[in-house]
Amino acid sequence: MANSGSEQKRYFVEHLSVLLVVAGLCVLLSISGALSFFNRYVYDSMMQWLPMEPSGDVLIVGIDEYSLREIGRWPWDRRVHAQIIQQLEKQGARAILMDLILSEPDRARPESDQALVKAIQDAGSVYLPVHVEQLRSGGQLIEVLPHSFFARAAKGLGHVDLELDGDGVARSVYMRSGIGQPWWPHITQALLEGEGLLSPDKYPAGEDEGFSGLANVRKYQRYIPFAGPAGTYPQVSAVDLLEGRVPDQLVKDQFVLIGATAAGLGDVLPTPLAGQGELMAGVEINANIFDALRRDKLIQAMGQVWALVLGVLLALLAPLCLPLVLPRWSIPVVIGFLGLTLAVCYGLLALFNLWFPPAAALLSAIVAYPLWTWRRLEYSMAYMRNALARLAEYSDLNRRLTEPAPMSRMLRMLDQVLPVRAWRLQTQGGAPVTGGEQLAPVDWRGQLARRYPFRHEGRRYELWVAWRQGLDADTYDYWIRAMLSRTEARGRNTGPRYEVIEKHVEKLRNEEQRQQALTRFFQVGLAQMSEGVLICDACGGVVFINPQAAYLLSLEGVGQDTLGLADIGRELEFGGDRHWIELVQAVLADGRVQKECRNRRGMDLYLDMILVHAGDQPGRMLIISLKDISDVKQAMRTRTEMLDFLSHDLRSPMVSVLALIGKMRHGEDGERLRDFLDNVEHYAQRNLNIAEQFLQLARVESEEAVEMIEQDMLDVVESAIDQVQIQAQTRDIGLRFVYDQDVDVWVRGNNELLERLVVNLLTNAIKYSQEGGAVEVSLYADQDKVLCQVRDSGVGIPEEFQDKLFERFSRASTSGGARTRGAGLGLRFVKVVTERHGGDIEVQSTPGEGSCFTLSLPRIQVDHL
């Protein structure tokens, strides 16, 4: 238990270490931003599946190449810009965002500035940009504002700066920006606030914040959910607008954004939804920002703390679940949690406009698999080494069971045990080894010689065996093959010798084979025992029961899981006052109990219960053995009956003979001598008959097999009648034999025993019939049976005695006096012989009217005889 607890503790520590390493890696990757490129790739891929539908009230007026060709090179006269604003106002534009930098006055044409100021003032809803730029590389940052008279005329100002990621793609924007303080809202935010479509508290400037010097301070970074690639929003050319070729319905109530779309004129940037090499003008990017801001679709990055927490949780799911699944499911589980992480990222983006960078969690979860596999493999290897060391302590019996037997042992078995006349062992290129008698070459090619090819230690052998007789060759052939199989080493797949794990697996495989051999050895041994064996654990559960015990306890087909120790005694009967539970309590207290009992089948059993200790698990066990001692008990009863018989039936006549002899010594000679000799002859003949019956019964009961041949029961019965004819005539009893000569009554049996059987039935019928009576014998066939009936008109047999009639030394009380007393062996002989022939014997009797014995034997066909 201590060893197991130590291993569990080590397993827990290693599991916890893996979790800490994975969590630490996830935090490190998240803070360092080392996987930003992968996060950007995931974001761009998900944006392909989450495009924002563009609104129908956004219009872009583009200063494109066509307008430059028609109006002239850039910069244009500001009266052109004034005309554009005037045309938009005339056609009913709702608001105008002019994405053009007007930081300097036109000193050559001041009237143009005046015209633009007037157009802005007349429109009333024109918004101008603020731009933060650097004077030179590494120089001072400045805010580039519209000139004062343009700024005063405009309804609102806002910055137009975009945030470019490390790969140069525009994905996000800061909603507040400024030098020293995040004062300026984004120009789209200024437009929406100015038109009353966005609350000023949505992205407040935070005037209470301190001045941060000349740095560009920015707040509220938001990712842009682009509606699509360049050209998603409707665009018109500035020259078409000026020349009146744009329909009023295309401009009316629209939010119009004016900006440069010509190449090289303004900012053109790559976006997540842009195709290969495709760029989007800054004015269209602002259109996407405006549309998303108005619909509250801007995407916010998850806070760093919450992103770390969620990332660590998602990264730890895989190593937390890996110990709970089989190794073959490890990779699918890791892949599943990678998919779950991406699904969580996608769900947050689609449902809550929240961006969670998943790269750190994904890579940490991937690293968890080899890390955990490494530790699990090391843990398994350590356990395997310890298990092999523990098994080696008890492998002596396993080794003897599984390792090949030496060839010398097999040859000694051939010499000393098997009925082999001679043997010869030969291998290629080697001298043969022989044993037994010296045989001529011709004898090795005879019918009694057998050849057995086999392999031993990688070499081919041939074993020739010459048997003494053909029966031996057929009988022991299987044992020769078993010996060869025992000496043959099993092929082993050793695998690459440089592979350490494979070496340990090979050792474990060998131990597994030894354990399996040991388990099979005990299972087969216990199952084949003639004694019943039953094993119970300390809680009374039956952990093993062999077929013999199940039979003796009438538990065939009963599940072991449903059996308990208390249930076993229900099938047993004990003499005296002790019961099963008391015996169980006694063995638990004393360690062993032995007792004779009987089961429900009427079998005498010897019960032996012993208490053993089998280590920590399974702990204390109760082994119960049951041995059938019915034959022993029957032999003891037979011995007792035999002693009774010898002391009475054989002793009494001899006592009578001695008494008569003594009487004659003191009596007179003459006629009484003749009577004396008659009595001596009667008692001597009676003892002879009893001895003959006893010997016949003993012989038929002791013989295991009786020689059987085809017999005609007509000849058997006629011969038996001839033997008792004189006995019947002496008592003036008629014998009548009834049979049908055309019916075949053939059986398979022993002639001597069948004839003696019928003689015993006839002798009893004559003995117990009245003088002058008759005995009728009938022989006939009934389907597949041959029946022989012996009917007398004698004293009959009481009904209560008929069940015991065929038992040894049994006699009915109405036998008719001293002359008809027998030893009770004749009918026992009849019963035993009948059973040996697979037949049956029945009796029908009524006291005072006679008896009828019916012998039934299996009938055989005689067509081939």
Secondary structure, DSSP 8 states (H G I E B T S, - for coil): -HHHHHHHHHHHHHHHHHHHHHHHHHHHHHHHTTTHHHHHHHHHHHHHH------TTEEEEEE-HHHHHHH-SSS--HHHHHHHHHHHHHTT-SEEEE-----S--SS-HHHHHHHHHHHHHH--EEEEEEEEESSTT--EEEE---HHHHHHSSEEEE---EE-TTS-EEEEEEEEEESS--EEBHHHHHHHHTTSS-TTSS---TTS---TTSEEEEEEEE----SSTT-S-EEEHHHHHTT-S-HHHHTT-EEEEEE-STTTS-EE--TT--TT--EEHHHHHHHHHHHHHTT--EEE--HHHHHHHHHHHHHHHHHHGGGS-GGGHHHHHHHHHHHHHHHHHHHHHHH-EE---HHHHHHHHHHHHHHHHHHHHHHHHHHHHHHHHHHTTHHHHHHHHS---HHHHHHHHHHTS-EEEEEEEETTS--EEEES---GGGGGSTTEEEEEEEETTEEEEEEEEESSHHHHHHSHHHHHHHHHHHS--------TT-HHHHHHHHHHHHHHHHHHHHHHHHHHHHH-SSEEEEE-TTSBEEEE-HHHHHHTT-TT--GGG-BHHHHGGGEEESSS--HHHHHHHHHHHSEEEEEEEETTS-EEEEEEEEEEETTTTEEEEEEEEEE-HHHHHHHHHHHHHHHHIIIIIHHHHHHHHHHHHHHHTS--SHHHHHHHHHHHHHHHHHHHHHHHHHHHHHHHH-S----EEEEHHHHHHHHHHHHHHHHHHTT-EEEEEE-TTS--EEEE-HHHHHHHHHHHHHHHHHTS-TT-EEEEEEEEETTEEEEEEEE-SS---GGGGGGTTSTT---TTS-SGGG---S-HHHHHHHHHHHTT-EEEEEEETTTEEEEEEEEEB---TT-
